[in-house]
Amino acid sequence: MKPRGFALKHVVRSLAAKSAGDGEGWAEQDQQLPRIEQRATVGLLALWSGLMADCLKTLGLAEAGKAMKAEVPAFAFNAARHLSELLRLEELFVQAAGSDRGPLVRAAFAAWVRGLENAATELDVDAIIEDARRTYRAQIEARGLQMVRTVTARVLRDDIIHRLTSGEYDGQNPVDVARKLRQRFGAHDYDWLRLARSETAMAQADGKLVQYRDAGITRVDYLTAQDGRVSRICRDLAAAGPYLIANAPVPVRDSHPNCRCSLVAADID
């Protein structure tokens, strides 16, 4: 049997290949950024897989399709017994995935530091990493937790739990219910890839802006990968530059999910 980490990395590669058309290429020529993105995705998917296993166990479906007898009672969702536990598992997932030690925040902070370093290299100055760490870490943590909470509410509560509470699976064979729930969880793997990709690009751009401001840069250009995968939104943002740094559009925040654009100083002699 392949180790779990191997399987998750295979899923990440498959997701990346399938989503190549809706994810822009990296504008920043930094080989660390794709690695940071992959670490975030693998970490989020590992926690998502664990949440699926816990939910199936709570519903009594963990062994469905394995050793279950042919004659079994039909599945029935019991809100009094199941709902509060599913919501508890949801909150545990949010705290694990979005905490300061979770995969998203760790990756976002790493990408933000890369932004500081990339801007410093561009300007031929030292990065202000130590001072910036203390002032920006809390912002990244708060943002990461909120992002995980928002995505989880949409993909778990508004989809999977809603299907259960609406009675969609009641009266069905537990084996079929387990299979359908695994499919629903799997259908949302891409949401975590998109979140990891988006947060990595946005955090890197934020890091560059911090370094630019400290170095006295007043204008920036919006930087794309300049290939056929760049969206119309990002092409228009790039064409409208340069921008005063206070009004500069930030990738993802001011463009779209899956954006991998960046910013570059425009007033360097």
N, C-alpha and C positions, 0 to 999 in steps of 0.2 A: 504494500500500500504506500502511495506517495505521502510524504509528510504534509501536514496542513498548510504550512507556509508555502510549499511548492505549489499546492493547488490554488491558493489565493493569488499567487503571482501569475499563475497561468490565466486565472479569471481576469486579472488586471490587464494582461497583454491582449486577451480576447476582446475585452471591452474597449481598449484603446484602438484596436484595429477596426472594430465595428463603428466607432464614433469618429473615425478619422475625418469624415466629411463635415462634421459640425463642430470640430474643435480646431481653432487656428493653430498654426505652428508657432513655436517660441520666437518672439522678436528679439529677446535678449540672448546673446550668444554666450550662455553660461551653462555648461554641462551639468552643473549641480541642480539646477531647477527641475529638470525631468526626474531626477532621482528623489528629490524632496517630494515632488508630486506623487511618485509611486509609493514612497513610504507612507504618506498620508492615506492613500487609497487602500493599500494592503491593511493598514491598521484599522481603518473604518470598516472595511469588509469583514475583517476578523470579528469585530464586535457585533456587526450586523448578523453574521452567521451564528454567533453565540446567542443573540437575542431570538433568532428563529428557533433554535434548539430549545431554549427556555420556554418560549410560547407554546411550542408543540407539547412539551412535557406538561405544562400547566393544563392544557386542554385534553390530556390523556392520549395524545396522538404520537408520542415519541417513537413507539414501536410499530406504528401502523405500517403495514406492508412488509414487515420483517417476520415476526413470529406470531402475528395475530391469526386467530382461527378464522375459518371461512364464515361461520355463523357468529356474528357479533351484533350488539345493539346498534341501531342507527345513531349517528352523531346528533347531539343537541347542545347548543350553546346555553349555558346556565349563567346568566348575568350575575346573579347573587354570589355564585361561587367563583366565576372566572374573571369578571371584568376588573375588579379591584386589583387582582394579582397581575393582570396584563398591564394595567396602568402603572403599577409599581415597577414592573420590569422595564417599561418605557422610560420611566424617570431614571432608573439605574443606568440604562443605556446612554441617555443624554448626558448624565454626569460623567460617565466613563469616556465617552467619545469627545465631549466638549470641554473637559476640565483642563487645567493648566498642564497636566501630565498626559492628556489624551493625544491621539495621533494628529488631530487637526491643528490644535494650538501649537504643538511642538513643531509641526511642519511649517505653519504660518510664521512662527518666530524665526525659524531657520531661513525661510525665504526672505523675510524682512531684513535680516542681517546680511544676506547676500545682496539685497538691494543697496544697503549702505556701502558694502565693499565694491559693488559694481560701479556705483556713482563715484566713489573715491578713486578708483582706477581710471575712470574716464577723465576725472579732473586733475589727476596726479597729485592728490592730497591724501592725508591719513583719514581713515574712517573714524567717526565719532561714536564708536560702538558702545563703549562702557557707559557714557553719559546717557545715550539714547536707550539702552536696555532698561534703565530704571524708570524712565518716563513713559515708555511705550508698551512694556510687557503687559500691564494691567488692561490696556485698551484691546490688545490682541486676545487676551483671555476672555474678556466680556463679549467681544464680537464672535469668537469661536463658539462659545456656549450658546449664544442666541441663534447662530446659524444652524447648529446641530438640532436645537430644539424646534426650529421652524421646519426643517426638512423632516424630522421624525414625526411631527404632528401631521404633516401632509401624507407621508408614505405609510406610516403605521396606523395612526388613529383614524385618519380620514379615508383610508383605503382598507387595510386589512382588518382592523378592529371593527370598522363600520360594516363590513361584509358579515362578520360574525354576529354582531348585535342585531343586524337586520333580519337574521334568520336564513340568509342565503344558503348556508350549508346544512341547516337542520334537516334531518331525515335521510341524509346521505350516508353511504358506507364510510366509516372512519378512514379506510385506506384511501378512498377518493378525496376525502377532505384534507388529509395530510399532504397528498400529492398537489392539490390545488393551492394550499397554503405555501408550500415550498416554492411553487411557481410564482406566487405573488411576491414573496420575499425576493426571489431571484430577479423578478422584473424590475425591482428597485435598486439592484446593484449599481446601475448606471448613475443613479442620483448621487451616490457617494463618490464615484469617480468625478462627476461634474463639480461637486462641492470641493474636493481636494484640488482639482485643476484650477478652479476659479479663485479659491483662497490663496493658493500659491502665487498666482500672477498678481493679484491685488496687493498682497503683503509685500512682494518684491518691489512693486512700484511705490508703495508707501515708504519703504525704506530709502529708496532713491530720493524721494522728495525731502525727507528729513536731512539727508546729506547735502542736497542742493541748497536748501535754505541756510544751513550752517556755513556753506562755502560762499554765500552771497549771490548765487545764481538767481536771476530774476525771470527768465523765460525758459520754457521747455517745449519740445516737439513731442507729438504723439507718435510712437514708433511701432510699426507693424512688421510682420515677417515678409511683407511685399511678395506674396505668392498668391496663387489662385484660391486659397482657402480663406483669405482675409475677408471678413464680412463687409457689407456696404457701410454699416455703421462705423466700423473702424477705419475704412478708407476715407470716409467723410471727416472723421475726427482728425486724421493725419493731415488731410488737405487743408483744414482750417487753421492749422498751427502757423507760427508758434503762439503759445499761450503765456500770459503772465502766470507765474507759478502759483499764485493764490487762487487762480481760476482754472487751473489745468484739469482736464478730464482724467480720471483714474480708471485704468482698465478694470473691467467687470462692474465696478460701482457705477460708472458712467457709460458703459458700453453694453455688455451682455454676458450671460454665463458662458463658460467655456472659452472666454477670451484669454489669449496669452500674449497680448501686446505689452508694451512698456513705455517708458518716458526717457527722453534724452535731453541733456542741456543744450539750449539753443544759442546762448550768448557766451560761448567760449571763443576767445581770440585765437 
